[in-house]
């Protein structure tokens, strides 16, 4: 099942407070590009029609069925990159171009 790391949950909760999105769900979508890599999108949304609804760490999550299939084993993390910037990353065994981040 799709999961979210503690670091990512903490950052998402900060963004919810900063953007006043307390009454919105966090929507994820994913699709395969023509190069067969996976493109991810995420943002706050209210439309729940025909979506799979999850609650992860107290955050309501929305996924459409095709994205749910792609993200079944994926994990969202929030990590420090080589440049010193922090970013959300998706770790997904279905993505052939996946490169796991190096631990600090």
C-alpha positions as CSV (number, residue, x, y, z in Angstrom):
1,X,0.0,0.0,0.0
2,X,1.1,3.6,-0.7
3,X,2.9,5.1,2.3
4,X,4.3,8.4,3.5
5,X,7.4,8.8,5.6
6,X,7.3,10.6,8.9
7,X,9.5,13.4,7.4
8,X,7.1,13.8,4.6
9,X,4.1,13.8,6.9
10,X,5.7,16.5,9.0
11,X,6.3,18.7,5.9
12,X,2.8,18.1,4.5
13,X,1.3,19.2,7.8
14,X,3.4,22.4,7.8
15,X,2.2,23.1,4.2
16,X,-1.4,22.5,5.2
17,X,-1.1,25.0,8.0
18,X,0.7,27.6,5.8
19,X,-1.7,27.3,2.9
20,X,-4.9,27.0,5.1
21,X,-5.8,23.7,3.4
22,X,-7.1,22.1,6.6
23,X,-10.4,21.2,4.9
24,X,-8.8,19.7,1.8
25,X,-7.4,16.3,0.9
26,X,-4.0,15.7,-0.7
27,X,-4.4,14.3,-4.2
28,X,-1.7,12.2,-5.8
29,X,-1.6,11.1,-9.4
30,X,0.9,9.1,-11.3
31,X,1.3,8.0,-14.9
32,X,3.9,6.3,-17.1
33,X,5.6,8.6,-19.6
34,X,6.4,7.5,-23.2
35,X,10.0,6.8,-21.8
36,X,8.3,4.4,-19.3
37,X,9.3,6.5,-16.3
38,X,6.7,7.6,-13.8
39,X,5.5,11.2,-13.6
40,X,4.0,12.2,-10.2
41,X,1.7,15.1,-9.2
42,X,0.4,16.1,-5.9
43,X,-1.7,19.0,-4.6
44,X,-4.6,19.8,-2.4
45,X,-8.1,19.1,-3.8
46,X,-11.8,18.8,-2.7
47,X,-13.2,16.7,-5.5
48,X,-13.6,13.1,-4.2
49,X,-15.8,11.6,-6.9
50,X,-14.8,8.1,-7.9
51,X,-11.5,8.4,-6.0
52,X,-9.8,6.0,-3.6
53,X,-9.7,7.7,-0.2
54,X,-7.1,6.9,2.4
55,X,-6.0,8.5,5.6
56,X,-2.3,8.4,6.3
57,X,-1.0,10.0,9.4
58,X,-4.2,12.0,9.8
59,X,-4.0,13.4,6.3
60,X,-6.9,12.6,3.9
61,X,-5.4,11.2,0.7
62,X,-7.1,10.9,-2.8
63,X,-6.0,8.7,-5.6
64,X,-7.7,7.9,-8.9
65,X,-7.7,4.2,-9.8
66,X,-4.9,4.3,-12.4
67,X,-2.7,6.2,-10.1
68,X,-3.5,3.8,-7.2
69,X,-2.3,0.9,-9.3
70,X,1.0,2.6,-10.2
71,X,1.6,3.8,-6.6
72,X,0.6,0.6,-4.8
73,X,4.1,0.0,-3.4
74,X,5.4,3.6,-3.6
75,X,6.5,5.7,-0.7
76,X,6.6,9.5,-0.5
77,X,9.6,10.8,1.4
78,X,11.0,14.3,2.2
79,X,14.8,14.2,1.9
80,X,17.8,16.4,1.8
81,X,19.4,16.4,-1.7
82,X,23.0,16.8,-2.6
83,X,22.5,20.6,-3.1
84,X,21.3,20.9,0.5
85,X,17.7,21.5,-0.6
86,X,14.9,19.4,0.7
87,X,12.4,17.9,-1.7
88,X,9.6,15.4,-1.8
89,X,10.6,12.2,-3.6
90,X,8.7,9.1,-4.6
91,X,10.4,5.8,-4.1
92,X,8.6,3.2,-6.3
93,X,9.8,-0.3,-7.3
94,X,7.7,0.0,-10.5
95,X,9.8,2.9,-11.8
96,X,12.7,1.5,-13.9
97,X,14.6,4.9,-13.6
98,X,14.3,4.9,-9.8
99,X,17.6,5.8,-8.0
100,X,17.3,5.5,-4.2
101,X,18.6,8.5,-2.3
102,X,22.0,8.2,-0.5
103,X,21.7,8.3,3.3
104,X,23.5,11.1,5.1
